[in-house]
Amino acid sequence: MPTLAELRSKAVKVKDAGISSLSNTKDRMSSQPSKNINWNAEIKAKPPPPPKPVFKPLPPPSRTSPVASASSTPPPPASRPVTCTAPDKPPAPPVPTRRAGTSVTHKPSVAAPFPPPRPPLRPTANHDADTVASPSPPPSISAGLPLGPPPPIRRETRPDHPAPPSRNLAPPSPVRKVQSVTAEPDKIDWANLTPEDKQELFSWLDEFFSRYLGVPISARSMAGSVEDASQPKLPMRSRAATPPRPSATPSQALSTGTDRLTSYPPPCEYASSAEDLAHYFAPSTHWSSAWYTSDTQLLAPPICDNNQLTWTASWSSDGRTKTLFAGVVFADLSMCFYTVSWPQHAPSTHDPNDTRTVVRRAQFLPRPAPWDRAALVAAHETYGGTIASYAESFQGTGLACARGECWDLANEALKCFEQYDWVPKPVPSISRTHGHLMYEGHAAEKGRTQAGRWRGGDDRVRRGDIVEWRTARVGTGPYSWAILGNPEHTAVIVSDMVPRAAVSDGLSVPPRNMGTLEVVEQSLGTPPKRATYDLSQMEEGEVWIYRPVGMEAYVGSLLVAKCPEGLNTLSL
């Protein structure tokens, strides 16, 4: 049996062996940290250099006779090394020059790299076979020859150019031939359908609407179609659909038994205001006073308080007889010339109705007729641009035109043509009239009731036209509106406006079928500014649009006191 000392000695040996084994293992398995060594995981071995490209020099050019070199047949394109045309490989380097001792250096034909290729054409969706561009010939490899004319301009490759219509590059699909006894007609003559065709068409319509509405429709009899076909056939002409005319009810028009739609110009007893005045000068009309002898009253009593006109007058005397001449233009653009002659020394109490001593006469021009499109467009080209530019010249300056009234902007724009002696004088602003009436309309009941009428042959409102409002309310947003006219308001239109519906002279066009007017306007306390008004949002009031036109060309004469000789006037 081992003694205690032996056991202790064995235990010490076992402990020393374990400690030694652990120490040796730790020394063998330990390594330096990566921060203490110069090591990078991204560093990789460099690949071997690429092999030197093999390049075969071109053979020397062959000598040809002068006749062969002058031939009109182009030579075939020279072949190129594959390394020069491949898009994913760099071009071959230039051929080095050969040196033989001290001999002259020979430069090969490939002395410069190829020119850069042309940019590819913008691909299109489809092309016809005859419009596909053929590939460009390979560029010349000779550095000494010119590159030729520039490539043709392809405007369809520009970014702002609209895309061409779709074309199909794919081969056309084979046409399936179907044998049929009767071919369908290419065009149906709707005006000359046979009774059988009509019966078949109506049967299709009846079947469609019966299924669509869920209501049974009885079949049509053939006899009715034959009876209709017996009626004489009238020639049919296709025409654009136009909006229906509104019925002339009191709620739709401010009418007094005529075709008046609006309250302006003022109503007259006869066809025009000028004719009304001419009746006053008829011999049968009784005059209550010798008003013409007054030095201050030059207008006839019926119009002396009328502010819907413009006039001029003059006197003439030969020592025995005194004559009053006057010319008047009314708001409806009718014109009247009148004269009154009487003994110069007659007492003021003389009888004005004595035709032996007092001679009175009146001549008048009726309301001018509407112009056609050519005349209205020519008037716009003469006056429109200047009038619109005149109004726009005040915009943004903070300065008012004339007194600052809205009417002044249009009036002063028309008056500015006085400085251009080569331009025919336009119709001046007479009350709320500024030229040829293009449109009139009105609205009521929050816009539920609207009526209007187009006048003239033009198809649009143009820049330089003038708009008039009377107690109008136009919506400008969901919960906002503008009151135009208290009671009247004037503005200059500065942008063309095409109505939403087709228009023609005399056609009924309510404001909702018009469009948006862009104007320059001013009012007392508000300098000229730009604004837009959508006539379809008109809820209340009246509106007129005028085209500035030449006075003599449209009315028939300039405003003068004496009636011009040769003027085709009317008399009673």
C-alpha positions in Angstrom: 0.0 0.0 0.0 1.5 3.4 -1.1 2.3 5.7 1.6 1.0 9.2 2.0 4.2 10.7 0.7 4.0 8.7 -2.5 0.4 9.8 -3.1 1.4 13.4 -2.6 4.3 13.1 -5.0 2.0 11.6 -7.7 -0.5 14.3 -7.2 2.2 17.0 -7.7 3.4 15.3 -10.9 -0.1 15.1 -12.3 -0.7 18.9 -11.6 2.6 19.9 -13.2 1.8 17.8 -16.3 -1.6 19.5 -16.8 -0.2 23.0 -16.3 2.6 22.3 -18.8 0.2 20.8 -21.3 -2.1 23.9 -21.2 0.8 26.3 -21.5 2.2 24.5 -24.5 -1.2 24.4 -26.2 -1.8 28.2 -25.6 1.6 29.0 -27.1 1.0 26.9 -30.2 -2.6 28.2 -30.8 -2.1 31.9 -30.2 -1.7 34.5 -33.2 -1.1 38.2 -33.6 -4.1 40.5 -34.0 -4.8 41.8 -37.5 -4.2 45.4 -36.5 -0.6 44.6 -35.9 0.0 43.2 -39.3 -0.2 44.9 -42.8 -3.1 42.8 -44.2 -6.1 43.8 -46.4 -8.8 41.4 -47.5 -9.6 43.5 -50.6 -6.1 43.2 -52.1 -6.1 40.6 -54.8 -3.5 39.5 -57.1 -3.2 41.4 -60.3 -4.4 39.5 -63.4 -1.8 38.8 -66.0 -1.4 41.4 -68.7 -3.6 40.8 -71.9 -1.8 39.3 -74.8 -0.5 41.8 -77.4 -3.2 42.2 -80.1 -2.3 40.6 -83.4 -2.5 43.1 -86.2 -1.9 42.3 -89.8 -0.9 45.4 -91.8 -2.9 46.1 -94.9 -1.2 45.2 -98.2 0.2 48.1 -100.2 -2.3 49.6 -102.7 -2.2 48.2 -106.1 -1.4 50.5 -109.0 -4.2 51.0 -111.4 -4.4 52.6 -114.8 -5.8 56.2 -115.2 -8.9 54.8 -117.0 -9.6 52.5 -114.1 -9.2 55.2 -111.5 -11.6 57.4 -113.4 -14.4 54.8 -113.4 -17.8 55.9 -112.1 -18.3 52.6 -110.3 -17.5 53.1 -106.6 -15.0 50.7 -105.2 -16.2 48.1 -102.7 -15.8 49.1 -99.1 -12.5 48.1 -97.7 -12.5 45.3 -95.1 -11.7 46.2 -91.6 -10.2 44.1 -88.8 -12.8 42.7 -86.5 -11.2 44.4 -83.6 -12.2 47.8 -85.1 -15.9 47.2 -85.5 -16.8 45.3 -82.5 -18.7 47.6 -80.1 -17.3 46.0 -76.9 -13.6 46.0 -77.9 -11.3 49.0 -78.2 -10.1 50.0 -81.6 -6.8 48.6 -82.8 -3.7 50.8 -82.2 -2.2 52.6 -85.3 0.2 50.5 -87.3 3.8 51.4 -86.5 6.0 52.7 -89.3 8.5 50.4 -90.8 12.1 51.5 -90.8 14.8 49.8 -92.9 18.2 51.3 -92.1 18.2 54.9 -93.2 15.4 54.4 -95.9 12.4 56.7 -96.1 9.7 55.9 -93.6 6.5 54.5 -95.3 3.2 55.4 -93.7 0.5 52.9 -94.1 -3.0 53.8 -95.2 -4.4 53.5 -91.6 -2.6 56.5 -90.2 -5.4 57.8 -87.9 -8.2 56.1 -85.9 -11.6 55.8 -87.4 -14.0 58.8 -86.9 -16.6 58.3 -84.2 -19.8 56.6 -85.4 -22.9 58.6 -86.0 -25.4 58.6 -83.1 -28.1 56.0 -83.5 -31.5 57.2 -84.7 -34.2 57.4 -82.1 -36.2 54.2 -82.3 -39.8 54.6 -83.3 -42.7 52.4 -82.5 -43.4 51.3 -86.1 -42.1 52.1 -89.6 -43.3 51.3 -93.1 -41.0 49.0 -95.0 -40.3 51.7 -97.5 -39.3 54.3 -94.9 -36.8 52.2 -92.9 -33.4 54.0 -93.1 -30.7 51.9 -94.7 -27.5 51.5 -92.7 -24.9 54.1 -93.3 -21.9 52.9 -95.4 -18.8 52.3 -93.4 -16.7 55.4 -92.9 -13.6 55.8 -95.0 -10.3 54.5 -93.4 -8.2 57.0 -95.3 -7.2 60.0 -93.2 -6.5 62.1 -96.3 -10.0 61.9 -97.9 -12.9 64.2 -96.8 -15.8 62.7 -94.9 -18.3 63.9 -97.5 -21.5 66.0 -96.9 -23.1 66.1 -93.4 -25.8 63.6 -92.6 -29.4 64.6 -93.4 -31.2 66.3 -90.6 -33.6 63.9 -88.8 -36.0 66.3 -87.1 -38.0 63.4 -85.6 -35.0 62.7 -83.3 -35.4 66.0 -81.5 -36.6 65.6 -77.9 -39.4 68.2 -78.4 -40.6 66.7 -81.7 -43.9 64.9 -81.4 -43.8 61.1 -81.8 -44.7 60.0 -85.4 -47.8 58.0 -85.9 -47.5 54.4 -85.1 -46.3 52.1 -87.8 -45.9 48.4 -87.9 -42.5 47.0 -88.8 -43.8 43.5 -88.4 -44.6 41.6 -91.6 -48.3 41.9 -92.4 -50.4 39.1 -91.3 -51.7 36.9 -94.0 -55.1 37.9 -95.3 -57.7 35.2 -94.9 -59.7 34.9 -98.0 -63.4 34.3 -97.4 -65.6 33.4 -100.2 -68.8 35.4 -100.1 -71.6 35.8 -102.6 -72.2 39.5 -102.0 -69.6 42.0 -100.7 -70.6 44.6 -98.2 -70.8 48.1 -99.5 -68.0 50.5 -98.5 -70.3 53.4 -98.0 -74.0 53.5 -97.0 -76.2 55.9 -98.9 -78.4 56.9 -96.0 -80.4 59.3 -98.2 -81.6 56.6 -100.5 -82.2 53.5 -98.4 -84.7 51.0 -99.7 -87.8 50.2 -97.6 -86.4 46.8 -96.8 -83.2 48.3 -95.5 -85.1 50.8 -93.4 -87.2 48.0 -92.0 -84.1 46.0 -91.1 -82.4 49.1 -89.5 -85.4 50.0 -87.4 -85.7 46.4 -86.3 -82.1 46.4 -85.0 -82.8 49.7 -83.2 -85.9 48.3 -81.6 -84.1 45.2 -80.4 -81.2 47.3 -79.0 -83.5 49.7 -77.1 -85.7 46.9 -75.9 -82.8 45.2 -74.3 -81.2 48.5 -73.1 -84.4 49.9 -71.5 -86.0 46.6 -70.5 -89.2 47.6 -72.3 -90.7 45.4 -75.0 -91.2 47.1 -78.3 -93.7 45.8 -80.8 -92.5 44.8 -84.2 -92.9 47.3 -87.0 -95.0 46.5 -90.0 -93.6 46.6 -93.5 -96.7 48.5 -94.8 -95.8 51.6 -92.9 -92.3 51.6 -94.4 -93.6 51.2 -97.9 -96.1 54.1 -97.3 -93.3 56.3 -96.0 -91.1 55.4 -99.0 -93.9 56.6 -101.4 -93.3 60.1 -100.2 -91.0 62.3 -102.5 -87.4 62.1 -101.4 -85.9 65.4 -100.5 -82.2 66.1 -100.8 -80.5 65.8 -97.4 -77.5 67.9 -96.5 -75.3 67.2 -93.5 -74.7 70.1 -91.1 -73.1 70.6 -87.7 -75.4 70.3 -84.8 -76.3 73.6 -83.3 -77.8 74.4 -79.9 -81.6 75.0 -80.0 -82.9 78.5 -79.9 -84.4 79.5 -76.6 -88.1 80.3 -76.7 -88.8 84.0 -76.4 -90.6 84.0 -73.1 -90.7 86.9 -70.7 -88.3 85.1 -68.3 -85.7 84.6 -71.1 -85.7 88.0 -72.8 -86.3 91.6 -71.9 -88.6 92.0 -74.8 -91.4 94.3 -75.6 -92.9 92.3 -78.4 -89.8 92.4 -80.6 -86.7 90.3 -80.8 -84.8 92.4 -78.2 -82.7 90.4 -75.7 -81.1 93.1 -73.7 -82.0 96.6 -72.5 -79.3 98.3 -74.6 -79.4 100.2 -76.9 -82.6 102.0 -75.8 -85.8 101.0 -77.6 -87.1 103.2 -80.4 -90.4 103.7 -82.1 -89.3 102.9 -85.6 -86.5 100.8 -87.0 -83.7 103.0 -85.6 -83.2 106.1 -83.4 -82.1 108.1 -86.5 -85.5 107.3 -88.2 -87.3 108.4 -85.0 -85.5 111.8 -85.2 -86.2 112.0 -89.0 -89.9 111.8 -88.2 -89.7 114.8 -86.0 -88.5 116.8 -89.0 -91.4 115.7 -91.2 -93.6 118.6 -92.4 -96.6 116.9 -90.7 -95.0 117.1 -87.2 -96.1 120.1 -85.2 -93.3 122.1 -83.5 -94.3 124.0 -80.4 -91.4 126.5 -80.4 -88.7 127.9 -82.6 -86.0 126.1 -80.7 -83.5 126.4 -83.6 -83.1 130.1 -83.1 -81.4 129.7 -79.8 -77.7 130.1 -79.7 -77.3 127.5 -77.0 -79.8 124.8 -78.1 -78.5 123.1 -81.2 -80.0 119.7 -80.7 -83.7 119.0 -81.6 -86.0 118.8 -78.6 -86.6 115.1 -78.8 -82.8 114.4 -78.3 -81.6 117.3 -76.2 -81.6 115.3 -73.0 -80.5 112.1 -74.7 -77.0 111.0 -73.5 -76.9 107.9 -75.8 -75.5 109.7 -78.7 -72.7 112.0 -80.1 -73.3 115.0 -82.3 -71.8 118.0 -84.1 -73.5 121.2 -85.4 -72.7 124.4 -87.3 -74.3 127.6 -88.5 -74.4 129.3 -91.8 -75.8 132.6 -92.9 -75.9 134.6 -96.1 -77.3 137.8 -94.5 -80.9 137.0 -95.2 -81.3 133.3 -94.4 -79.8 131.4 -91.4 -79.3 127.6 -91.6 -78.6 125.1 -88.8 -76.7 122.0 -89.8 -76.3 119.0 -87.4 -75.2 115.4 -87.6 -76.1 112.9 -84.9 -74.8 109.3 -84.3 -76.9 107.2 -81.9 -75.9 104.3 -79.7 -77.4 101.8 -82.3 -75.0 103.4 -84.8 -77.7 104.9 -87.0 -77.0 108.4 -88.2 -79.2 111.4 -88.9 -78.4 114.7 -90.6 -80.9 117.6 -90.3 -81.1 121.2 -91.4 -83.4 124.0 -90.5 -83.4 127.3 -92.5 -85.4 130.4 -91.6 -85.2 134.2 -92.2 -82.4 135.6 -90.2 -84.3 138.7 -89.1 -87.6 136.9 -88.4 -89.0 137.7 -84.9 -88.6 135.0 -82.2 -92.4 134.6 -82.2 -92.6 133.5 -85.8 -94.5 130.4 -86.6 -92.1 127.4 -86.8 -94.7 125.3 -88.7 -94.9 127.8 -91.6 -93.3 125.9 -94.5 -93.1 129.1 -96.5 -90.5 130.7 -94.2 -89.1 127.7 -92.2 -87.6 124.9 -94.2 -86.7 121.7 -92.4 -85.2 118.5 -93.7 -83.7 115.3 -92.3 -81.8 112.5 -93.9 -80.7 109.3 -92.1 -78.7 106.2 -92.3 -80.3 103.1 -90.7 -78.6 100.7 -88.4 -75.6 99.1 -90.2 -76.0 95.4 -91.2 -73.7 92.7 -89.7 -70.4 92.2 -91.4 -69.1 88.9 -92.8 -66.0 87.2 -91.4 -63.5 88.7 -93.9 -64.5 92.3 -93.0 -64.5 91.6 -89.2 -61.1 89.9 -89.3 -59.7 92.8 -91.4 -61.0 95.2 -88.8 -59.4 93.2 -86.0 -56.1 93.3 -87.8 -56.3 97.1 -88.2 -57.4 98.0 -84.7 -57.4 95.0 -82.3 -53.7 94.8 -81.6 -53.2 98.5 -80.9 -56.2 98.7 -78.6 -55.1 95.6 -76.6 -51.5 96.9 -76.3 -52.8 100.3 -75.2 -54.7 98.8 -72.4 -51.8 96.5 -71.4 -49.4 99.4 -71.3 -51.1 100.6 -68.1 -50.9 97.2 -66.5 -48.5 97.0 -63.6 -47.7 100.7 -63.6 -50.1 101.7 -60.9 -51.2 104.6 -63.1 -54.8 105.1 -64.1 -55.9 105.8 -67.6 -57.5 109.3 -67.9 -59.9 109.8 -65.0 -59.6 106.2 -63.8 -63.1 105.2 -64.9 -63.5 101.8 -66.5 -65.0 103.4 -69.6 -61.9 105.6 -70.1 -59.7 102.6 -70.9 -61.7 101.8 -74.0 -62.5 105.3 -75.0 -58.9 106.5 -74.9 -57.7 103.4 -76.7 -60.0 104.3 -79.6 -59.0 107.9 -79.5 -55.3 107.0 -79.8 -55.9 106.4 -83.6 -56.2 110.1 -84.1 -52.4 110.4 -84.2 -52.2 107.9 -87.1 -53.5 109.7 -90.2 -53.1 106.7 -92.4 -55.5 104.6 -90.3 -59.2 105.1 -90.9 -60.9 106.6 -87.9 -62.7 103.9 -85.8 -66.2 104.2 -84.4 -65.9 106.2 -81.2 -67.2 105.1 -77.9 -70.8 106.2 -77.9 -72.3 105.6 -74.5 -71.8 101.8 -74.2 -71.3 101.1 -77.9 -67.7 100.6 -79.1 -68.1 99.4 -82.7 -69.7 96.3 -84.3 -71.8 94.3 -81.9 -70.5 90.8 -81.8 -72.5 89.3 -79.0 -75.3 90.2 -76.5 -76.7 88.1 -73.7 -78.1 88.1 -70.3 -78.7 85.7 -67.3 -81.1 85.6 -64.4 -82.2 83.3 -61.6 -78.7 82.4 -60.5 -77.8 81.5 -64.1 -80.7 79.0 -64.5 -82.1 81.4 -67.2 -79.8 82.5 -69.9 -80.2 83.8 -73.4 -77.9 85.3 -76.0 -77.3 86.0 -79.7 -74.2 86.0 -81.9 -73.9 88.7 -84.5 -71.6 88.8 -87.6 -69.7 86.3 -89.6 -66.6 85.8 -87.4 -66.3 82.7 -85.3 -64.6 84.0 -82.2 -64.0 86.9 -79.9 -60.6 88.4 -80.7 -57.9 90.4 -79.0 -58.8 94.1 -78.9 -62.5 93.6 -78.6 -64.3 95.5 -75.9 -66.8 94.0 -73.4 -69.6 95.8 -71.6 -71.4 94.6 -68.5 -74.5 95.8 -66.8 -75.3 94.8 -63.2 -73.7 91.4 -63.9 -72.7 88.8 -61.3 -70.2 86.2 -62.5 -68.9 83.3 -60.3 -65.2 83.2 -59.7 -65.0 80.1 -57.4 -67.1 77.8 -55.3 -68.0 80.5 -52.8 -67.0 83.7 -54.6 -68.2 85.9 -57.4 -67.6 89.3 -59.0 -70.1 92.1 -59.4 -69.4 93.8 -62.8 -71.2 97.0 -63.3 -72.8 99.4 -60.9 -74.6 99.8 -63.1 -72.1 99.5 -66.0 -68.5 98.2 -66.4 -66.1 98.3 -69.4 -63.0 96.2 -70.1 -60.7 95.5 -73.0 -60.3 91.9 -74.1 -56.6 90.9 -74.6 -56.9 87.3 -75.7 -58.9 85.4 -78.3 -61.8 83.4 -77.1 -63.5 80.7 -79.2 -67.1 79.9 -78.1 -67.8 76.4 -76.9 -70.5 75.9 -79.5 -70.5 76.7 -83.2 -71.7 80.3 -83.9 -73.0 82.2 -86.9 -74.9 85.5 -87.5 -78.2 85.5 -85.6 -77.6 82.2 -83.9 -78.9 81.8 -80.3 -75.9 81.4 -78.0 -76.5 81.6 -74.3 -73.6 82.7 -72.1 -72.9 79.2 -70.9 -71.9 78.3 -74.5 -69.4 81.1 -74.8 -66.1 80.9 -72.9 -63.6 82.6 -70.7 -62.8 86.3 -71.3 -59.3 87.6 -70.4 -59.4 91.3 -70.0 -57.6 94.4 -68.7 -59.8 96.6 -66.6 -59.7 99.5 -64.2 -62.1 101.3 -61.9 -61.9 104.3 -59.5 -59.2 103.6 -57.0 -58.0 100.4 -58.8 -55.4 100.8 -61.5 -55.5 98.7 -64.7 -55.1 95.0 -64.0 -55.7 91.7 -65.8 -58.6 89.5 -64.9 -60.5 86.5 -66.3 -64.3 85.9 -66.3 -66.0 82.7 -67.4 -69.3 83.5 -69.1 -70.6 80.1 -68.2 -70.6 81.2 -64.6 -72.7 84.3 -65.3 -75.7 84.3 -62.9 -77.2 87.8 -63.3 -77.1 90.8 -65.5 -76.3 91.6 -69.2 -73.2 91.5 -71.4 -72.2 92.9 -74.8 -69.1 92.4 -76.8 -68.0 94.9 -79.5 -65.4 94.7 -82.4 -63.8 98.1 -83.1 -64.4 98.9 -86.8 -63.9 101.8 -89.2 -66.5 104.6 -88.8 -66.9 105.4 -92.5 -66.7 101.8 -93.6 -69.3 100.5 -91.1 -71.7 103.4 -90.4 -71.4 105.0 -93.8 -70.0 108.4 -93.0 -67.8 110.2 -90.6 -69.5 112.4 -88.0 -69.9 115.8 -89.7 -72.6 118.5 -89.5 -73.4 118.7 -93.2 -74.5 115.5 -95.0 -71.8 114.6 -97.5 -72.7 114.9 -101.2 -73.4 111.6 -102.8 -74.1 109.8 -99.5 -76.9 107.2 -100.0 -79.2 108.4 -97.2 -82.9 107.8 -96.6 -85.6 110.4 -96.3 -89.2 110.4 -95.3 
